[in-house]
Amino acid sequence: MKIFYGWKMAFAACGLQIIQAMMLHQAFGAYVAVLTTEMGWSKTSLSAGSAMLSMEAALLGPVLGWFLDRFGSKGVIKIGVIMFGMGFIGLSQIDTLFGFYINIAIIAVGASMAGYFPLNVAIIQWFEKKRARALSIVGLGFAMGGVFVPIIAGSIELFGWRATALGSGVVTLLIGYPLASMFRRRPEDFGEVVDGIDSKAESKQQSANKPATPEPDFTARQALKTKAFWLLAAGHAIALIVVMTVNTHAINHMRLSLGYSISQASVFIMIMTGFQVFGVLMGGYLGDKFEKRMVAAACMLLHASALFVLTYATGVIELMYFAIAHGFAWGLRGPFMQAIRADYFGRRAIGMILGVSAMVSAFGQSIGPLVAGILGDATGDYELGFTILSGIALIGAVVFWMAKRPLPPNAKPPTSAATEAKDETTGSRSATPV
């Protein structure tokens, strides 16, 4: 039986996400903790490095989106893998804060070109009905990468951060480049159709039961004029405030406030990512059964409570709640962020739409770690910063709740349809679904 090539791409994207999460995103906090002690750099200085991992998305997002829509993702992802690996090799040699920033910038650009955004654009082009499941496989890779964070933390303590960074760069090049070579642009270019070779027959079968709903066909300009676009971007940005704050400062918070070693604190990150995996697996099912914006709103409530409990934790019970709630919410919500945009706006200009969205959400990625770092230096701990950010996460729940599906381009306003219905019937106003 022939395997639809889209699934092969989905698992290749999963592998690349494992590498990025393991080496960088969920392990960055371990580097922050050791560099604070060994190099004497402040929390604010290292938080600026975390902000750089996000701000490049604001600069590159629209350009990458334009390029991906016109030329596909394969070349972009391959270059990104090379830059990501070389950045880690360079990081292993640094002695100054400036050198740290330079190599973090190289890693950041590589992570953007071979990361969440272009990988999702590539997968979206190959799936429609099974989109939530395919994107959940990609998200699963990011979650699984976090399970290996104790390996990175243990390597830092056993071999040192320099050897760990060097090894991370070499492994990325040896494994990541072949995975990046597997991507293709659109199924139609290779004699296949969206969702697989049997999707046409499946559509005919389903049409006997219910009429097919055409996918939306927004241009980037049309999408940017909708309220839903900006609400989704704002909600995603607020979610990333919590995610990046935890990734950057959670290990150091447990070290300072609870006296844990880096290895001990990383165990809770491993538990967190274990439940992130569970959330991703659940999301693949729930994404096709329930309204994604409502699930995302519920996840923001979990994010807020998890960060608040982490802030005032005194022992294992509270840390376990943080790990379970934050991990599950992240895993469940994460893949929805791109799937809901594809559901709302279609595939036509999805690269540019996701690129501009990344530009907005990057501010959330940057602000969270910086606020926590600056207030941490000013007060001596993370209590004030984490408390403020958990309150902001509650606002994110409201934002997602308000992000309703927009009307298709050039669709008649609901009031017009209702008026026509009134004229053609007995004169009583009929309800028009939106």
N, C-alpha and C positions, 0 to 999 in steps of 0.2 A: 504493500500500500504506500502510495506516494505521500510524503509529509509536506504539507503546505509550507512554502519557503518563509512565509511571514512568521511562523512559529520558530523557525531556526533563527531568524533575526531577533525575535523576542528573547530567546535564551542567550544569544550573543550579547544583547543589551544587558541582560541580567548579570552575565559574567563581568562586564565592564563596570556595572554599578557595585558589584561585590568588591572589586579592586579599589574603586574610589572611596567607598565607605570605609573599608578596612584600613587603607593607607592614610586617608586624610580626614574626611568629614566627621566621622564618629571617633577618630583617634586624635584629632587636633587638640582636644582637651588634655591628653597625656603629654603632648609636646609643650603646651602652655605651662602645665604644672612643673615640669622639669626645667624648662628654660627660665622660669621665674626664680627658681632656686640657684641653678648653676650659673646663669649669665647675669642675674641680678636685675633683669628687665621688669618694668612695672606691669601690672595687670592692664593698664590703659594702653601701653605700648604694644603688648601682645594682642590685645583686642583689636587694635588697628590692623594687625595682620589678618585677623578673622574678617574684618570689614572688607579688606581687599579681596578676599575670596568671593565676596558678594557684589562689590561695586563694579567689577569688570562685567558682570552680567548686565548692569544698567547701561554700560557703554557699548557692549558688543551685541546685546539682544536684538535690536531692530536690524542691524547689519547682517547678523547670522540668520535671522528670520527671512530676510529678502533672499539671501544666497541659498538657503535650504529650499525655499519654494521654487527656485529656478534651476538649481543644479543638483539637488539631492544632498544626502548627508554623508556619503561614504568618505569623500576626501576630507571633509571637515573633521570627522571623527578620527581618522588616521593621524592627521596633523596634531589633533588634541592629545592623543595618547603619547605621541613622541614628546610634546612639550611637558606633559604631566610627569613622565618618567625622568626627563632631563632636569626638571625643576627640583625633584627630590635628590637627584645626584648632586646638583649644585648646593642644595640646602645642607648636605652632609659636610660641606667644606667651609661654611660661613663662620666668621668670628665677630662680626659687628651687627648691630641692629639694622643698618642700611643693607647689608648683605642678606639678612633675613627677609627684609621687605622685597628686595629684587627677586629672590627665588620664590617667595610666596606669590608674587605677581605672575611669574612664569607658570607656576603650578595652577594658579587661578584661571589663567587664560586656557591652559590645557584642559582643566576640569570643565570649563564652560563649553569648549569645542567638542569634548568627548563625553559629556555628562547628560544630566537629566533632560535638558531642553532638546538638543538635537536627537537624542535617542528616542524620545517620545514622538517627535515629529516624524522620524523614520517609521516607527511602528504604527502611528495613526494612519499613514498612507496605505497600509496593508489591511486594516481592519475597520469594520463599522459595527456589525451586530455583536461581534465578540471583542469589541474594543476594551471594555472594562477588564476582561480577563487577561487580554494581552498586555495591557499597561500594568496590571497587577503583577505579572511576571517580572516586568522591569523593576517595579517597586520592591518586589521580593528580593532582588539582588542587593538593593541598597540596605534593606533590613538585615539580610544574611551577613553582609559585610560587617555590621556592627557586632555580630556574635563573636567575631575574631579579634575584637579590640583588645581583650586580655593578652592575646599573643603579641600584639604591638607593644602594649604596656610592659609585658614581661621582657620583651626584647630590649626595650629602652633601659629597664633596670639591670638586665643581665649583661648586655653588650654595649649599652650607651646609645644615646639618641642619634649620634652621627652614623654609626654602623647600621642602625635601623632605617634611617632615611636613605642611605646608599642602597641597602637591600630592597627597599620599597621601589626605588627608581628602576633597578635592574629587573625585578619581577614584573613591573608594569610593562616594560618594553618587550620582554620575552613572551608574556601571555596576552597582554592587551592588544598588541598590534595585529596578530592573527585574527582575533575576535573582531577588530575594527574592519578588517578586510571582507567580512561577510555581508556587509550592508548593501542593499540595492535601493533604487529610487522609488518606483511605483510598480505594482503587480502587472499593470497593463503593458508595461515595457518588456515583460518577459513571458507573455502569453498566459498570464494568470489573471484572476479577478479578485476583488476585495473579499476577504474572509475565506478564500480557498476555491478550488476548482468545482466544488459541488454547490456553491452558494446560489447559482442561478436556478438549479433544480429545486433547492430548498425554498427559494423565493416563490417559485410557482406553486409549490405545495402549500405554503403559508397563505398565499393570496386567496385560496379557496375559503379560508377561515376569516380573514380580515384584510382590508385594503392596506397596501404598503404605504408607509409614510415617507415621502422623499426627504433626503437629508438636507439641512439648511445649506445655503450657498452664499454666505456673506463674503464680501471683499473686506480687506483690512479696514478701509475707511468706513464702511458701513458698520462693522463691529465696534469700532471706536466711538461711534455715535450712540451706542446703546448704554443704558444705565447698567445692564447686567455685566458688561465688560469691566467697568470700573469697580463695581461692587465685588466681583470675583477677584480682581487684582488686589483690591484693598484687603479682602479677607485672607487671601494667600499671603500677603505681606505680613499681616498680623500673626498668622500661624507661624511664619518663619522667624518672627521675633523670638518666639518661645523655643523653636527648634534650634536655632543657631546659638541662643544663649545657653541652652543646656549642653550642646556640643562643645562649646568653648569653655564654660566655667563650672559645669557640674562636678567634674573630678576635683578641681581645685577647691571648690566649696566644701566637698566632703573631707578633703585633706585639712583645710583650715578649721572648719567648724566642728568636725567630729574626730579629727586626729587619724583619719584613715591613710594608709599608704596608697600610692598610685595604683598598685596591683589590686588592693582591696576595693578601692572605689570603682575600678574598671569592671569588677564583677557585677555591680548594679547596672552598669552600661550594657553588659552582656545580657542580663536579664531583661532590661528594657528592650533591646533589639530582638530578643526571643519573642516577646509579645508584639513587637512590631511585625515580625514575620507572621504571627497569628492574625494580626489586623489586616495585613495585605491579603492573606488567604481568604479571610471573611469578606474583604472588599471586592474580590473578584466575583463573589456570589451576590452580595448586597447591591453592588453597583448596577446590576441589571434588574433588580427587584424594587428598589426604593428610590425616591427622589434624592439625588446626590447632594443638593444644597442643604437639605435637612439633616442628612447624615453628617455633612461637614460641620454644620452648626453644633450638633451634639458633640462632635469630636473637640471643638474649641472649648466646650465646658470642661471636658476631661483634661485638656492641656492646661487650662487655668488652675484647676484644682491640684493637678500634679505638681506644677511649679510652686504653688503656695505651700503644699505639704513638704516639698523638698527644702524650701526656705527655712522652715521651723522644725525640721526633723531632729529628733534626739536619739534615734536608734534604728534598728533594722526594720521594724514594722512600717514606719513612715517611709523609709527608703524603698521598701518593697511596693508600697502603694504608688509612689512616684514612678518607679520603673514599669509597673504594670499599666497604669493609667496613661502615662505619656507615650509609652511604646505602642500600646494598642491604638490610641487615637492617631498617632503619627502614621502607623501602617495602614489604618483604615482610610484616613483622609488623603494621604499623599497621592496615590494614583488617580483619585477623583479630580485633582486639580487640573490635569490636562484633559482627562476624559470629558469632564463637564463642558469645557470650552469647545471641544470638538463636537459634542452633542448640540450645543447652542449655535455654533457658527459654521460647522461643516469643515471639509478638507481643503477647500479651494485656496485659501490664504492662511492656512493654519500656522505655517512657519512664522510669518510676520505677526500674526495675532499673538502667538506664544512669545515671540521676541519682545514685543512691546509690553506684554504682561510681565515678562522677566525683568524688564527695566523698572517697572513699578515695584514688584515684589522684592527686588534687590535692596531697596531701602529698608525693608523690614529685616532682612538678613544682616544688614550693617548696623542698624540702630540698636537692636537687642544686645549684642555683645558689647558694643561701645558704652551704652548706658550702664550695664551691669559692671563693666570694668572701671569706668570713671567713678561711679558711686562706691564701688568696692575699695578703690584707692582712697577716696575721701573719708569713708566711715570705718575702714578696716575689715569689713566683711561684706557679704553679698545680700544681707537681709533687706535693706531698703530697695535696692535695684530689682531684686527678684519679686518683691511684693508689688511694686509698681507695674512690672511687666505682666504679672499674673492678672492684674486688674485690666490691663489693655487687652489681654486674651479674651476676656468676657465680652468686650465690644465686638471682637471678631465673630462671635456666635451670632450676634444680631445682624452683622453685615452679611454673612452667608444666608441667613434666613430671608433677607430682603432681595437676594439675587435671583429673581424669577426669570424664566426662559423668555427671551425677547421674541417679538413677532418676526416672522421671516421678512426679508427685504421686499419692499413694494406691496406688502400685504395690506388689505383694507383694515382700518381701525375697527375695533370691536363695536363701537357705537354705530358705524355705518352698516355693519352686518345686522345688528339688532334692529335698526330702522327698517331695512329691507324686509326682515322677517315679520315685522309688525304690519307693513303694508300688504304683504301677501297672505296674511292670515286674518283672524277675526278682529284684529286691532289690538290684541294684548301683546305686550313686549315679551320677546323670547330671550332666554339666556344664551349668550355666545361664549363658547369655551375659549380660553386664552392660553 
